[in-house]
Amino acid sequence: QLNEYVAVKRVLALQYKQWFDDYEEAEFFSEPSGARSNYWLNSILLEDREARDQFLQYVNDAGVMTRPIWTPMHTLPMYQNCQHSDLSSAESIEARLVSIPSSVLK
């Protein structure tokens, strides 16, 4: 069943990629060269937090349940005082990344 499940998820990812190729405001995350993704979680990257929030509002109002990606651990209260290096890239991505529906119906 696993191979069939992954094949269906890969078809969904291809459909998302084709749709987002025409949507200039967001970039769909595809597998890198030399890798084979199971597309467990599909995501798009928007220009900035404002664009992310507008996209979330629009699609959720239309009944498509989307959400921001996870909060970086270093921003959680229990880790805020822990030593860490520069995480500005992670913070920038967190402000722009959206998880889009990734479930497979059979």
Buried (B, 14 or more C-beta within 10 A) or exposed (E): EEEEEBEBBBEBBEEBBEEBEEEEEBBBBBEEEEEEBEBEBBBBBBEEEEBBBEBBEEBEEEEEEBEBBEEBEBEEEEEEEEEEEEBEEBEEBBBBBBBBEBEBEE
